[in-house]
Structures are given as structure tokens and as C-alpha cells.
Amino acid sequence: MTKAIWKEQVLADSDKCIEVEGNAYFPPAAVNTALLTPNETTSVCGWKGTARYYDVTVDDETNSAAAWYYPEPKAAAEEIRDYVAFWKGVEIHD
């Protein structure tokens, strides 16, 4: 079971993660969306497409743009459509 944890709070928990470029992408149903708020940040990957970001908030502390996902990935990355990955201090544990 893979878990994403920040500030001792489990953000996501799944045994169906997909690893891409060293990042664990969690299925949407495995993510605690109550802790995520859409962020206006975007970035572009040449083969995955445009990523959108979420802020992560735990106990009134916000980690800006600490999660990302691809709502409309390019064909090569279709398997991670809407899957969520984390960074910026979020710990990933297997």
C-alpha cells in the first residue's frame, strides 16, 4: 500500500498507484479531496501534457501547489488521467 503523508495526515492511500518518472500517481478515488483546493498553477510536459495543481491544507497550514494531475493528458500519458501526484515535502511511503 502506497501512502502520501503531510503533517502526519494521510492525503492518499492506494495499492493501485502508477509510477511515472519516479513519482507515484494515486487513483482519484484514493485521494482525500477534502484536503485539496484547486490552484491556478499549471506546467507543461512535452509528453504528458498540461498539469494542473492543488494546494494541500492540513490543520490550517497550506502547502501551495503540492499536488498535481493531468485532466487532459496526451495519448502517451492517458493511463494517469486525473491521477494525483505529490511533492514539496509530502512524504510517499510504500
C-alpha distances in whole Angstrom, upper triangle without the diagonal:
4,7,10,13,16,19,17,16,12,13,10,7,5,4,8,9,12,13,17,19,16,15,11,13,11,13,15,14,11,13,15,19,21,20,21,25,26,28,31,29,29,29,29,28,30,28,25,28,28,25,25,24,23,24,21,23,22,25,27,26,25,24,26,24,21,19,20,20,23,24,27,25,28,28,26,23,23,19,18,21,19,16,16,15,16,18,21,19,16,14,10,8,6
4,7,10,14,17,15,14,10,11,8,6,5,6,8,7,10,11,14,16,13,11,8,10,9,11,14,14,10,11,14,17,19,18,18,22,23,24,27,26,25,25,26,24,27,25,22,25,25,22,22,21,20,20,18,20,19,23,25,23,22,20,22,21,17,16,17,17,20,22,24,23,25,26,24,21,21,18,16,19,17,14,13,12,12,14,17,16,13,10,7,6,4
4,6,10,13,11,10,7,7,6,4,7,9,11,9,13,13,16,17,15,12,9,11,9,12,13,13,9,10,11,14,16,14,16,19,21,22,25,24,24,24,26,25,28,26,23,25,25,21,21,19,17,18,15,17,16,19,21,20,19,17,19,18,15,14,16,17,20,22,25,24,26,27,25,22,22,20,17,19,17,14,12,11,10,13,15,13,10,8,6,5,6
4,7,10,10,8,6,5,5,7,9,12,13,11,13,13,15,17,14,11,9,10,9,12,13,14,10,9,10,13,14,12,13,16,18,19,22,21,21,21,23,23,26,25,22,23,22,19,18,16,14,14,11,13,13,16,18,17,15,14,16,15,11,10,13,14,18,20,23,22,25,26,25,21,22,20,17,18,16,13,10,9,7,9,12,10,6,6,5,7,9
4,7,6,5,5,6,7,9,12,15,17,15,17,17,19,20,17,14,12,14,12,15,16,16,13,11,11,13,14,11,13,16,19,19,23,22,23,23,25,25,29,28,25,26,25,21,20,17,15,14,11,12,10,13,16,14,14,12,15,15,11,12,15,17,21,23,26,25,28,30,28,25,26,23,20,22,19,16,13,12,9,10,11,9,6,5,6,8,11
4,5,5,7,7,10,12,16,19,20,18,20,19,21,21,18,16,15,16,15,18,18,18,15,13,12,14,14,10,12,15,17,18,21,20,22,23,25,25,29,29,26,27,25,21,20,16,14,12,9,9,8,11,13,10,10,9,12,13,10,11,15,18,21,23,27,26,30,31,30,26,27,26,22,23,20,18,15,13,10,10,10,7,5,6,9,11,15
4,5,8,10,13,15,19,22,23,21,24,23,25,25,22,19,19,20,19,21,21,21,18,16,14,16,15,12,14,17,19,20,23,22,24,26,28,29,32,32,29,30,28,24,23,19,16,14,10,9,7,8,11,9,10,10,14,16,13,14,18,21,25,27,30,30,33,35,34,30,31,29,26,27,24,22,18,17,13,13,12,9,8,9,12,14,17
4,7,9,12,13,17,20,22,20,23,23,25,25,22,20,18,20,18,21,20,20,17,15,14,16,15,13,15,19,21,22,26,25,27,28,30,31,34,34,31,32,30,26,25,21,18,16,13,12,9,10,14,12,14,14,17,18,15,16,20,22,26,28,31,31,34,36,34,31,31,29,26,27,24,22,19,17,15,15,15,12,10,9,12,12,15
4,6,9,11,15,18,20,18,21,22,24,25,22,19,17,18,16,18,17,17,14,12,10,13,12,9,12,16,19,20,24,23,25,26,29,29,33,32,29,30,28,24,22,19,16,14,11,10,7,9,12,12,13,13,16,17,14,14,18,20,24,25,29,29,32,33,32,29,29,27,24,25,21,19,16,16,13,14,15,12,10,10,12,13,15
4,6,7,11,14,16,15,18,19,21,22,20,17,14,15,12,14,14,14,10,9,8,11,11,10,12,16,18,20,24,23,24,25,27,27,31,30,26,28,26,22,21,18,16,15,11,12,10,13,15,15,15,14,17,17,14,13,16,18,21,23,26,26,29,31,30,26,26,24,21,22,19,16,14,13,12,14,15,13,10,10,10,10,13
4,7,10,14,15,13,16,17,19,20,18,15,13,12,10,12,11,11,9,6,5,8,9,7,9,12,15,17,20,20,21,22,24,24,28,27,23,24,23,19,17,15,12,12,8,10,9,13,15,14,13,12,14,14,11,10,13,14,18,19,23,23,26,28,27,23,23,21,18,18,15,13,10,10,9,12,13,12,9,10,10,12,14
4,7,10,11,10,13,14,17,19,17,13,10,10,7,9,9,9,5,4,6,9,11,10,11,15,16,18,22,21,21,22,24,23,27,25,22,23,22,18,17,15,13,14,11,13,13,16,18,18,16,15,17,16,13,11,13,13,17,18,21,21,24,25,24,21,20,18,15,16,14,11,9,9,9,13,15,14,11,11,9,10,12
4,7,9,9,12,14,17,19,17,14,11,11,8,9,10,9,6,7,9,12,14,13,15,18,20,22,25,24,24,25,26,25,28,26,23,25,24,21,21,19,17,18,15,17,16,19,22,21,20,19,21,19,16,14,16,16,19,20,23,23,26,26,25,21,21,18,16,18,15,12,11,12,12,15,18,17,13,12,10,9,10
4,5,6,10,12,15,18,16,14,10,10,7,7,10,9,6,9,11,14,17,16,17,21,22,24,27,26,25,25,26,25,27,25,22,24,24,21,21,20,19,20,18,20,20,23,25,24,23,22,23,21,18,16,17,16,18,20,22,21,24,24,23,20,19,16,14,16,15,11,11,12,14,17,20,19,15,14,11,11,10
4,6,9,11,15,18,16,14,11,11,9,9,13,12,9,12,15,18,20,20,21,24,25,27,29,28,27,27,27,26,28,25,23,25,26,23,23,23,22,24,21,24,23,26,29,28,26,25,26,24,21,19,19,18,20,21,24,22,25,24,22,20,19,15,15,17,17,13,14,14,16,19,22,21,18,16,13,11,9
4,7,10,13,16,15,13,10,9,7,7,11,10,9,12,15,17,20,20,20,23,24,25,28,26,25,25,25,23,25,22,20,22,23,21,21,21,21,23,21,24,24,28,29,28,27,25,26,23,21,18,17,16,17,18,20,19,21,20,19,16,15,12,11,14,14,10,12,13,15,19,22,22,19,17,14,14,12
4,6,10,13,12,9,6,5,5,6,10,11,9,11,15,16,20,19,18,21,21,23,25,23,22,22,22,20,22,19,17,19,20,18,19,18,18,20,19,22,22,26,28,26,24,22,23,20,17,15,14,13,15,17,18,17,19,19,17,14,14,11,9,12,12,8,9,9,12,15,19,19,16,15,11,12,10
4,6,10,10,8,6,5,7,8,12,14,12,14,17,19,22,21,20,22,22,23,25,23,21,20,19,17,19,16,14,17,18,16,18,18,19,21,21,24,25,28,30,28,26,23,23,20,18,15,14,12,13,16,17,15,16,16,14,11,12,8,7,11,12,8,10,10,13,15,19,20,17,16,13,14,12
4,7,6,5,5,6,9,11,15,17,15,16,19,20,24,22,21,23,23,23,25,22,21,19,18,16,18,15,13,17,18,16,18,18,19,21,21,24,25,29,30,28,25,22,23,20,17,15,14,13,14,17,18,15,17,17,14,11,13,11,9,13,14,11,11,9,12,14,17,18,16,15,12,13,12
4,5,5,7,7,11,13,16,19,17,17,21,21,25,23,21,23,22,22,23,20,18,16,15,12,14,12,10,14,15,14,16,17,19,21,21,25,26,30,31,28,26,22,22,19,17,15,13,12,12,16,16,13,14,14,12,9,12,10,9,12,14,11,11,10,12,13,17,18,17,16,14,16,15
4,6,9,10,14,16,19,22,20,20,23,24,27,25,23,25,23,23,24,20,18,16,15,12,13,12,11,14,16,14,17,18,20,22,22,25,27,31,31,28,26,22,22,19,17,15,14,14,14,18,18,15,16,17,13,12,15,14,12,15,17,14,14,11,13,13,16,18,17,16,14,16,16
4,7,10,13,16,19,21,19,19,22,23,26,23,22,24,24,23,24,21,20,18,17,15,17,15,14,17,18,16,18,18,19,21,21,24,25,28,29,27,24,21,21,18,16,15,14,15,16,20,21,18,19,20,17,14,17,15,14,17,17,14,13,10,11,11,14,15,14,13,11,13,13
4,6,10,13,15,18,16,15,18,19,22,20,18,20,20,20,21,19,17,16,16,14,17,15,13,16,16,14,15,15,16,18,17,21,22,25,26,24,21,18,18,15,13,11,11,11,13,17,18,16,18,19,16,13,16,14,11,14,14,11,10,7,8,9,12,13,12,11,9,12,12
4,6,10,12,15,12,12,15,17,20,18,17,20,20,20,22,20,19,18,18,16,19,17,15,17,18,15,16,15,16,17,16,20,20,24,25,23,21,18,19,16,13,11,11,11,13,16,18,16,18,19,17,14,15,13,10,13,13,9,8,6,8,10,14,14,11,11,8,10,10
4,7,9,12,10,10,14,14,18,17,15,18,17,18,20,18,17,16,17,15,18,16,13,15,15,13,14,13,14,16,16,19,20,24,25,23,21,18,18,15,13,10,9,8,10,13,15,13,16,17,15,12,12,10,7,10,9,5,5,5,8,11,15,16,13,13,10,13,13
4,6,8,6,7,11,12,15,15,14,17,17,18,21,20,19,19,20,18,21,19,16,18,17,15,15,14,14,16,15,18,19,22,24,22,20,18,19,16,14,11,10,9,12,13,16,15,18,19,18,14,14,11,9,10,9,5,5,6,9,13,16,17,13,13,11,12,12
4,6,5,7,11,12,15,15,14,17,17,19,21,21,20,20,21,20,22,20,16,18,18,15,15,15,15,18,17,19,20,24,25,24,22,21,21,18,16,13,12,10,12,12,15,15,18,18,17,14,13,10,8,9,7,5,7,9,12,16,19,20,17,17,14,16,15
4,5,6,9,9,12,13,12,14,14,17,19,19,19,20,21,20,23,21,17,18,17,15,14,14,13,16,15,17,19,22,23,23,20,19,19,17,16,12,11,9,11,11,14,15,18,19,19,15,14,12,10,9,6,5,7,10,13,17,20,20,17,18,16,18,18
4,6,8,9,12,13,13,16,17,20,22,23,22,23,24,24,27,25,21,22,21,19,17,17,16,18,16,18,19,22,24,24,22,21,22,20,18,15,15,13,15,14,18,18,22,22,22,19,17,15,13,12,10,9,10,13,15,19,22,22,19,19,17,18,18
4,7,9,12,12,13,16,17,20,23,23,22,23,25,24,27,25,21,23,22,19,18,17,15,17,15,17,17,20,22,22,20,19,20,19,17,14,14,13,16,16,19,20,23,23,23,19,18,16,13,14,11,9,9,11,13,17,20,19,16,16,14,14,14
4,6,9,9,9,12,14,16,19,19,20,21,23,23,26,24,21,21,20,17,15,14,12,13,11,13,14,17,19,18,17,16,17,15,13,11,12,12,15,15,18,19,22,24,23,19,19,17,14,14,11,9,8,10,11,14,17,17,13,14,13,15,16
4,5,6,7,11,13,16,20,20,21,23,25,25,29,27,24,24,22,19,17,15,12,12,10,11,11,14,16,16,15,15,16,15,14,12,14,14,17,17,21,22,26,27,27,23,22,20,17,17,14,12,11,12,13,16,17,17,14,15,15,16,18
4,5,5,8,10,13,17,18,19,21,23,24,27,26,23,22,20,17,15,13,10,11,9,10,12,15,15,16,14,14,15,14,13,11,12,13,16,15,19,20,24,26,26,22,21,20,17,16,12,12,10,13,13,16,18,18,15,17,17,19,21
4,6,8,11,14,18,19,21,23,26,27,30,30,26,26,23,20,17,15,11,11,9,9,10,12,13,14,13,14,15,15,14,13,15,16,19,18,22,24,28,29,30,26,25,24,21,20,16,16,14,16,15,18,19,19,16,18,19,21,23
4,7,10,13,16,17,19,21,24,25,29,29,25,25,22,19,16,13,9,8,6,5,7,10,10,11,9,10,12,12,11,11,13,15,18,19,22,24,27,29,29,25,25,24,20,20,16,15,13,14,13,15,15,15,13,15,16,18,21
4,7,9,13,14,16,18,21,22,26,26,22,21,19,15,12,9,6,6,5,6,9,12,12,12,9,10,10,10,9,8,10,12,15,15,19,20,24,26,26,23,22,22,18,17,14,13,11,12,11,13,14,15,13,16,17,19,22
4,6,10,12,14,17,20,22,26,26,22,21,18,15,11,9,5,5,7,8,11,14,12,12,10,10,9,9,10,10,11,13,15,15,19,20,24,27,27,24,23,23,20,18,15,15,13,14,13,15,15,17,15,19,20,23,25
4,7,9,11,14,17,19,23,23,20,18,15,12,8,6,4,6,9,11,15,17,16,15,12,12,10,8,11,9,10,11,13,12,16,18,21,24,25,21,21,22,18,16,13,14,12,14,14,15,16,18,17,20,21,24,26
4,6,8,12,15,18,21,22,19,17,14,11,7,5,5,6,10,12,16,18,16,15,11,11,8,6,10,9,9,11,13,14,16,18,21,24,25,22,22,23,19,18,15,16,14,14,14,14,14,17,17,20,21,25,27
4,7,10,13,17,20,21,18,16,12,11,7,7,8,10,13,16,19,22,20,18,15,14,10,9,12,12,11,13,14,14,16,17,20,24,24,22,22,24,20,18,16,18,16,16,16,17,17,20,20,23,24,28,30
4,7,11,14,17,19,16,14,10,8,6,6,8,10,13,16,20,22,20,19,15,13,9,7,10,10,9,11,12,13,15,16,19,22,22,20,21,22,19,18,16,17,15,14,14,14,14,18,18,21,22,26,28
4,7,10,13,15,13,10,7,5,5,6,10,12,16,19,22,25,24,22,18,16,12,9,12,11,9,10,10,11,12,13,15,19,19,17,18,20,16,15,14,15,14,14,14,15,15,19,19,22,22,26,28
4,7,10,12,10,8,6,5,7,9,12,15,18,21,24,27,26,24,20,17,14,11,13,12,9,10,10,12,13,12,14,17,17,15,17,19,16,15,15,16,14,14,14,14,15,19,19,22,22,25,27
4,6,9,8,6,4,6,9,12,15,18,21,24,27,31,30,27,24,21,18,14,16,15,11,11,10,12,12,10,11,14,14,13,15,17,15,14,15,16,15,15,16,16,18,21,21,24,23,27,28
4,6,5,5,6,8,11,14,17,20,22,26,29,32,31,29,25,22,20,16,17,15,12,12,10,13,12,9,9,13,11,10,13,15,13,14,15,15,15,14,16,16,18,22,21,23,22,25,26
4,6,6,9,11,15,17,21,24,26,29,32,36,35,33,29,26,24,20,21,19,16,15,12,15,13,10,9,12,10,11,14,16,15,15,17,18,18,17,19,20,22,25,25,26,25,28,28
4,6,9,11,15,18,21,24,26,30,32,36,36,33,30,27,25,21,21,19,16,14,11,14,12,8,7,8,7,7,10,13,12,13,16,16,17,16,19,20,23,25,25,26,24,27,27
4,7,8,12,14,18,21,23,26,29,33,32,30,27,24,22,18,18,16,12,10,8,10,9,5,5,8,7,5,8,10,9,9,12,12,13,13,16,17,20,23,22,23,21,24,24
4,7,10,13,17,20,22,26,29,32,32,30,26,23,21,17,18,16,12,10,7,9,7,5,5,9,9,8,10,13,11,10,12,13,14,15,17,18,21,24,23,25,24,27,27
4,7,10,14,17,20,23,26,30,29,27,23,21,18,14,16,14,10,9,6,8,7,7,9,12,13,11,12,15,12,11,12,13,13,14,16,17,19,22,21,24,23,26,27
4,7,10,13,16,19,23,26,25,23,20,17,15,11,12,10,6,5,5,7,8,8,11,14,14,11,13,14,11,10,10,11,10,10,12,13,16,19,18,20,20,23,24
4,7,11,13,17,20,23,22,21,17,15,12,9,11,8,6,6,6,7,10,11,14,17,17,14,15,16,13,11,10,11,10,11,12,13,15,18,17,20,20,23,25
4,7,10,13,16,20,19,17,13,11,9,5,7,6,4,6,9,10,13,14,17,20,20,17,18,18,14,13,11,12,9,9,10,11,12,15,14,17,18,21,23
4,6,10,13,16,15,14,10,9,7,5,6,5,6,8,11,12,16,17,20,23,23,19,20,20,16,15,12,12,9,10,9,11,12,14,13,16,17,20,22
4,6,10,13,12,10,7,6,4,5,6,7,9,12,15,16,19,20,24,27,26,23,23,23,19,19,16,15,12,12,10,11,11,12,12,15,17,20,23
4,7,10,10,8,6,5,6,7,6,7,10,13,17,18,21,22,26,28,28,24,24,24,20,20,16,15,12,12,9,10,10,11,9,13,14,17,20
4,7,6,5,4,6,8,10,10,11,14,17,20,21,25,26,29,32,31,28,28,27,23,23,19,19,15,15,13,14,13,13,11,15,17,19,22
4,6,5,7,8,11,14,12,13,17,19,23,24,28,28,32,34,34,30,30,29,25,25,22,20,17,17,14,15,14,13,11,14,16,18,21
4,5,8,11,14,17,15,17,21,23,27,28,31,32,36,38,37,34,34,33,29,29,25,24,21,21,18,18,17,16,15,17,19,21,24
4,6,10,12,15,15,17,20,23,26,27,31,32,35,38,37,34,34,33,29,29,25,25,21,21,19,19,17,16,16,19,21,23,27
4,7,10,13,12,15,18,21,25,26,29,30,33,36,35,32,33,32,28,28,25,24,20,19,16,16,13,13,13,16,19,21,25
4,6,9,9,12,15,18,21,23,26,27,30,33,32,29,29,29,25,25,22,21,17,17,14,13,11,12,12,15,18,21,24
4,7,6,9,12,16,19,21,24,24,27,30,29,26,27,26,23,23,20,19,15,14,11,10,7,8,9,13,15,19,22
4,5,8,11,14,17,19,22,22,25,28,28,25,26,26,22,22,19,18,15,14,11,10,8,11,11,15,17,21,24
4,6,7,11,14,15,18,19,21,25,24,21,22,22,18,18,16,15,12,11,9,9,8,11,11,15,16,20,23
4,7,11,14,16,19,19,22,25,24,20,22,21,17,18,15,14,10,8,6,5,5,8,7,11,13,16,19
4,7,11,13,16,16,19,22,21,17,18,18,14,14,11,10,7,6,4,6,8,11,9,12,12,16,18
4,7,10,12,12,15,18,17,14,15,15,11,11,9,8,6,5,6,9,11,14,12,15,14,18,19
4,6,9,9,12,15,15,11,12,12,8,7,5,6,5,6,9,12,15,17,15,17,16,19,20
4,6,5,9,11,12,9,9,10,7,5,5,7,8,10,13,15,18,20,19,21,19,22,23
4,6,10,12,14,11,9,11,9,6,5,8,10,12,15,18,21,23,21,23,22,25,25
4,7,9,11,9,8,11,10,7,8,11,13,15,18,21,23,26,24,26,25,27,28
4,6,8,6,6,9,8,6,9,11,13,14,17,19,22,25,23,25,23,26,26
4,6,6,6,10,10,9,12,14,16,17,20,22,25,28,26,27,26,28,28
4,5,5,9,10,10,13,15,17,19,22,24,27,30,28,29,27,29,28
4,6,8,9,11,14,14,17,17,21,22,26,28,26,27,24,27,26
4,5,6,7,11,11,13,14,17,19,23,25,23,24,21,23,23
4,5,5,9,10,13,15,18,21,25,27,24,25,23,25,24
4,6,9,8,12,13,17,20,24,25,23,23,20,22,21
4,6,5,8,10,13,16,20,22,19,20,17,19,19
4,6,9,11,15,18,21,23,21,22,20,22,22
4,6,10,13,16,19,21,19,20,18,21,21
4,7,10,14,17,19,16,17,15,17,17
4,7,10,14,15,12,14,12,15,16
4,7,11,12,10,11,10,13,14
4,7,8,6,8,8,12,14
4,6,5,8,9,13,15
4,6,9,11,15,18
4,6,9,12,16
4,7,10,13
4,6,10
4,7
4
